[in-house]
Amino acid sequence: MTRAADPTVPGLRLPRQVAHYRLAGSIGQGSKAAVFLAQDKRLRRQVALKVLVPELARDAGFRARMIRESQAAAAVGHPHIIPVYEAGEADGLVYVAMRYVRGEDAGSLLNRFGPLPFGHAWRIVAQIASALDAAHAHGLIHHDVRPANILLEASEASEASESREAGESGESREAGEVTPRRVGDSEPGHAYLADFGMSTAFPSGQIVATGQFTGTLDYIAPEQIEGRALDGRADLYSLACTAFELLCGTPPFGQDQGPTLMYAQLYAPPPAATARRADLPAAVDLVLAKALSKNPADRYPSCVQFAEELRAALGRRPPATGSGPLDPDAMDEQNGPDRKPSAPRSRVPRFILAAAAVFAAAAVASGVALSKQSTLARPAVASPAVASPAASSRATASRSPSPLASEQAKALSMLLASSAAARTALHHAVSQAGACTNLPNAVSQLQGVVNQRVGEYSQASALSTSALPDGTAMKSELIGALSNSLKADRDYLTWARHQVAGRCRPSDQSSAYNAANGASLVADAAKKAFVQAWNPVAAKYGIKPDSASSI
């Protein structure tokens, strides 16, 4: 991509300066925004400035959500989330100023080299997995995890090479311009997850048309296509699609298949990665199949756990005990990191999917039909290893409750007691804000509830449930319920702040309150699904059952 001195790009004419950022040149443009190299005149630093296209800038809902989620992602402060310095509006333009990354995105890397060596692919997945889990703990869902949104910072050696070549030609190389090299010659750069808040939001319960997922349908979770309530497991599904592509050169279900691709995401079992790449260990198929389960409850409970299992499947030894759960140095590099890259990726024929397209057109047109069938498909990996942990835990519990299982059940019960206390505090604060009494205290209490819920989410993610019957699935349901609760808590906090900032009015007249109440109903539905799984287990260990309205 050539960098023009003129920052004007097709479809978006800009002044030389946006707010206090002096534009220096174009980095690139997508369907939603253009990105420029810019100089922050106040702090005298180079930044990448993303400016929304006019159509989205005029969309008040998208504009507000993009700014809010960009700022929220920046507040997470994770080393693998792209640092966002500022998000705002100036002279009708909506912009995000972020760290300028000298390198390229993972999609460009795949286009140039095809499938990556095992260690390279895993390191990228591991870094993004840790970023996603941190975001989920703060109530954020990315909604659009894919190679194009993973930025890879060039190594110092690569930068020096680029600088020498740039000096020869008189040009400067910016993000996306890396001197072509054999992918095995150096480690992948530091990975950043970008573009929080840039995905399009769709009304809950509304099935989405194929064209509304431009550029993302290869990576979208089934529940997102169907317009169902989402949690971090939707990002996990997208990360698994990305991991599949990093290892095999193409996404699981092919590219640009239209309705057929949507049908595949909803119903088709994930293909075997080993059928695309013969040198992959067979264990990789099992890990990817679990992460790509159509039912969110059947996936891994966290992105980091998925990355750990993928490392164990790719390497010849399990994760090192003392080196941390995501230490790249523990990866067994004898699996071919110096293997020459395959030829640039090409489309893989999908005869079965092509045949399914006949049925897909009718299925997509009928949203109800798709919604009713979404959980029917299961990964077609005929191995007992996928289901054996749950089966083993059920068999153990049927014989006699083990001390370990009892301890795990008590720990989970204590977490639920904390959640119940948070709910009580939430209701008290909401009542105060709704009655327009003691508003500062209500806001303070709601902020405390949000903070407590973040802690509960982190505890749930770290909770061990391996000895409990169907412990993995139950833990996954709990994490989903807490994620939805955190979303509702944050919405109530936003509403209470509106009550303070403006003329306080009864809750039944506030659109902000209605949004928060809607999120709370979604959270209650998720809690109901959890308690249905938890209460039979709790009874085995003499623990009082819970209800969705009590946690």
N, C-alpha and C positions, 0 to 999 in steps of 0.2 A: 504494500500500500504506500503510495507516494504521498509525502506530506507537503501540501501546498502552503505557501506563505500566507495566502489569503484565507482567513478562517471561514469564508462563506462555503457552504455545502449545498447541494441540490435540495430544494424544498425548504430551506431554512436560512434566511438571510439575517445576519446578526451585526450589531455594532462591534467596534473593535474592543469594547469593554463591557462586561456584564457585572453589575455591582462593582466590587473593587478588584475584579479579575481581568487582567489584560490578556486577550486572546493572542496566541502566538502561531497557531496552525491547527489544522484538522487532524485528529487521530482516527476517526471513523464515524460511521453513521449506521444506525439500525432503523427498524420501523417505529421505535418509540422515542428515540433520543439521538442526538449527535454528541460526540465527545471531542473536546478540544484540549490541546496543550495550552496552559494558561499560567500567568504569573500573578501570584497573590501580592498586590502592591502594599498591603498593610504589613504582612509578615515576611515579605521578600522570599517567597519559596515557590517552587514549581509545583503545579497541581494538574490533575486531570479534571476538567470541568464538563460535566454532563448536563446538556440542556434539552428539556423535553420538546418534542415536536409540537407545533401550535395546537393540533387537535386535542392532544392529551393535556396540554397546559390549560385549555379552556374547560376541561372536565374537572369540576370542583372536587368531586369525590376522589378521583384518581390522584389529583394534585395533592390533596390533603393527606391521603394514605401514603403516597410516595415520600413526602417530606417526613411524616411521622415515623414510618418504618425505617427510613434511612437514618434518622436521628437515634431511634431505638437500637438499631444494629451497631451504631457507633458507640453507644453507651455500654454495650456488652464488653467492648475492649478486648476481644479475642485476637491473638496474633495471626489467625488465618481468616479473619473477616476484614475485608478491605477497609482501612481507616477512612472514615468520612469526617471531613473537617467542618462542613457547613452544608445545610440544605435550606433553600429559601426562594424568594421571588424578588424580582427587580424589573421594573418597567414592562410588566406583562410577561416576563420570561421566568420560567421555573427551572432551577438549576441545583446540582449537587456537586460540591467540590470535594474531591477525594485524593488520596495518595496517588501520585503518578508512578505507575509500575512500568519499568523498562523491561519489556519481554513480550510475551504473546499469551493468548488463551489456549486452553487445552484442546479446543476444537481445531484451531489452526495447526497445532502440533500433530494432531491425528491426520489432518488433511495432507500434511507434508510427509509423514513417516508411516502412517498406518498403525497397526497394533504396536504397543509399547512393550519393552522388556518387563518381566514380572515385577522386579523391584521398583522400577520407575512408576508403573501403574499403581502399585500398592501405596507408595509414598504419597501420591496425589490424593488417593481415596482416603487415606488415614488423616491427612491434614484437613480435608474438607469435612470428614466425619466429626472431628473434634470441634470444628467451627459450628456445625449444625446442632450438635448436642448442647453447646453453650447457648446458641440462639433459642433453642426449644426451652431451655431452662428459664429463659427470660420471657417466655410466652410468644416468641416470634416464629413464624413459619415462612420459609423462603418462597415456596410455591413454584420455583422455576430452576431447580438444580439441573445443570447440564454442562457439557464441556465448554461451551461458549461463555459461560458465566464464571469459569475458573481461570483466574489470571496467574501466570507463572512468571515470577521475577527472574530475569536473566542473571546468570552467575557473573562474577567479576571477570572471569576469563572471556566469557562471551561478549561482555560489554567492551572489554579492551579490543577484541577483534573487530567488533562493530565500529568502535571509534576510529580505528586505523582505516577501515574501509570507507567510513564516512568522510574522513579527512581527504582521502584520495578523490572522492567525487564532489566534495563541497556540500554534501547533504548531511542532515542529522537523522539518525534512525530512532524512531519512537516506538511506543507499544505496538506489538504486532510485527515489527521488522527485526527479525533475528537472522543472522547469517546462517544459511542452510548448513547443517552439519549432521553427521550420523548420530542418531539418537542415543546410541550406547556410549558416545564419547564422554559424556558428562552427566552429572546428576540432574534431575529435574529441579527447576528453581523453586523458591519458596512459593507455596500456593495460597492464593487469596480467593475467598468466595465473595463475589460482587453481586450487585443488582438486587438488594433487598428492596421491596416495595415497588418493583417494576412490573410485576405480573398483573394481569387483568383479573379483577374480582368478579365472580358471577354469583347471582342470587342462590341462596341455599335451596336445594330441592329441585333445581332446574337443570335438566340434562343439557350439555353444551354441544353445539354444533362443531363439526370438524374444523371449519375455517376459523373458529375463534381461538384455536390453539396454534396459531401460526408459529412454526419453528420449534414448538415444544412438545408436540404429540408423541415423539419418540421416547419421551422421558416421563410422561404424565401418569400419575397413579389412577387406578380405576375409580376410586371414590371421588377424585377431583373431576373426572369426566362427568360423573353422575351428579355433581353438585351437592354431594353430601358434606357434612361437617368434617373438617380436616384437623389433623394434629401432626406431630413430627414424623409419624410413620409414612405420611405421603412424601415427605422429603427423603426418607430412607429408601422408598421405592425408586425415586428419581436418581438417588445416588447409586443404587444397584444397577440401574440402566446405564448410568455413566461408567461405572466400573466395568460392566460387560463390554462397552464400546472401547474403553482404554485397552482392554486385554485382547479384544477380537477385531477391532477396527470398524465395526458397525454396531448400531444399537441392537437390542435383542430381536425386535420385530421388523427390522429393515427400515428403509427410508422412504418418505414421500408416498405412502400407500393410501392416503386419504381415508375413506370409510373403512377400508380393510384394516388399516393400522388401528383405528379406534376399536374395531371389533376385537382385534388381537389383544389390545391392552385390557379389554374388559373380560375376555373369555379364554383366549388361547394360552395353554401352559407355556412357561418360558422355555425357549430352546436350550439345548445343551451347548455350553460354550466350547466344550471339547470337540464338537462337530465342526466348529468354525476354526479352531486352532488346536492342532493335534498334540502339541507339546504341553498343553495345560494338564495338570493333575486332575483326575476324576473327581476329587473332593471339591474342586471349585464349583462343579455343577450343583452339588448339594447346597453349598452356601448361597449361591446366586438364586437357586430355586426358592429357598426360604425367604430371602430378602424381596423376591419378586412375587410373593404370594398375593393372590387377588384380595383375600381377606386381611385387612391390616392386623388383626389379632394374631395371625399366623406368622407375621414377620418378626425380626429381631426387635427387642424392646428399645434398643438405642443404636444410633449410627456407629458409635465407637465399638460396640460389641460386634456388629457386622464387619467392621474393619479388622478386628482381632481374629475373627473366624476366617476371614479371607486370607490373612497373613498365614495362619496355621495351614490352610489348604494349599497355598502357593509354595510355602517353604517345606523343608524337611524336618523341622523341629517346631514345637509349640512356642508361643510367646515366652521370651526370657523372663524369669521370675523377678529378677532385681533390676531390670532395665526400664521399667515403666510399661504401661499397657500399649503404647503406640511408639515404641522406640524403633525407628527405621533401621538402626544398625543390627537389630535382631533378625532382620529378614535374611533368609538363606539365599545368597546371591548365586549359588551354583545352578539355579534354574534357568540361567541364560540371559543375564543382564547385558552381556556383550554380544548377544545374538544380533546378526544384522537384521534391520527392520524389514518387515514385509513390504511389498509394493504398496503404493497408496491405495486406500480402501476402495473397494468396488461393491456395487450392490449385490446382495445375495438373493438368488431366486426364492420366491415364496409361493410354491404351487398350491400348497394347502390354503394359505391366506388368500390367494387369488380366487380360489373356489369359494372361500367363505365370504367374499365380497358380495356375492349375490344375496346372501342372507343379511349382510351387514347393513345394506342400504335401508332395508325395511326395519331392521332393529334400531338404527340410529334415528329414523323418523319417528319411532315410537318410544319416547323416553320412559314410559311406564314399563314397557317390556324389558328394557335394559336394566332398569333399577331392580326389577324383581329377580333378575337372573344373575346379578353381579357376583354373588358369593358361591355360585355353583361350581365354577372352575377351580381346579387345584393344580399345583405343579405336577406334571407327569414325570416325576423322577421316581422310578420304582425301586426305592431303597428304604429299608427299615430304619436307616440312620436318621432320616429326617424326623420321624415320629418317635424314635426310641426314647429320648429323654422324658417326654410326657408319659409314655406308656410305662417306663420304668418307675417314675414317681408314683403313678397310680397303683402299680403292683405293690410297691413298698408300703403305701398308706393302707392298702387293703389288709395287709398282714398285721401291722401294729404301728401306731404312731411313734416315729423315732424322736429322740431328744432334739436332734437338729431341726426336724420339721416343726416341733413345738416351739422352739426358739424363733424360727422364722415367722411362724404364725403370730406370735406375741409381738414381734417387731412390727409386723404389718398392722396389727391392731393398734399399737401405740401411734403409728403414723395417722391412722384414721381418726384417733381421738384428737390429734392436733388439727386435722382437717375440720372436725366438728367444731372445735373452738374458733377456728377462722371463720366458719360459716355464721356462728352466733355473732361474732364481732361485725361481720359484714352486714347482717340484717339490722343490727342496732345503728350502724352508721348510715345505712340507706334510709332508715326511718327518720333519722335526724335531718338528712339532706332533703328528703321529700317534704318534710314539714317546715323546712326553712328555719330550723332552730340549731344554734351552735354549729354553723357551717364549717368554721375552721377546724373544730374538733372532729367533725365527720370526715373531712378530707384527710386529716392526720390518721384517723383510724383506718380509713380505706387504704392509705399508703402502707400502713402496717400490715393489713391483710394481704396486700400484693406481695410485700416482702416475705411474709410468712409462707405464702403459697409457692413462691420461687424456691424457698428452702425445702418445702415438702416435695416439690417436683424433683429437686436434686437428690433428696433422700430416697425417693421412690426409684429413681434411676439406678442408684447404688444398692438398692435392697436385693438381698439374695433370697430367691424363692425356689431354688432348684429341688429342694426336698419335699415341697408341697405338691399335692395332686394338681396337674395342669398348671404348675406354678409359673411357667414362662408366659402362657397365654393370659393368666390372671394378672400378672404384673403388667403386661402390655395394656390390658384394659384399664388398670389403675393409672398408669402414666397418661393414657388418653383422657381419662376423666379429669385428672389434675390439670392437664394442659387446657382443657375446655374451661375449667373453673378459673384458671388464671386469666384467660381471655375475658371472661365475664367480669372478674374483679377489676381488671384494668378499665373496662368499659364503664363500670360504675364509678371508678375514680375520675375518669374523664368527665362524666356527667356531673359529679359533685363539684368539680372545679368550674364547670360552666355555671352551676348554681351560685357559686361565690363571685365569679367574674361579672355575671350579668344580673338582671333583676330576677331574683329567685322566684320560681313559680311551681305550682303543684306538679308532681311527677307525671300525672296522667296527661299533661299538656306538653311534655318535653319529648322531642324526637330522640335526643341523646339518651334519655331514660329508656325509651322503648327499645333502642338498639341494645342497651345493656341488659334489659329484661329478656330480650330474645336470645342473647348469648347465654344467659343464665338457664333458660329452658333447654338449650342444647347441652349445657353442662350437666343438667339434671338427668337428661336422657343417657348420657355417657356414664354417669354414676349408677344409674339403674342397671345398665348392662354389667357394670363391675360387681355390684352387690349380688346379682344373680349368680355370678361365678364364685364370689367370696363366701357367702353365707353357708353353703353346704360344707365348705372347707373349715370355716370357723367352728361349726358345730362339732366337727371331729375332735377339736382341741379345747372344747368347753368355753369358747369365746362367744359372747353375746352377739347376735346378728345385727347388722346395720341396715339402714334404709337410705335410699337416695337422698331423702330430705334431711338426713342427719349428718351428712359429711360434706 
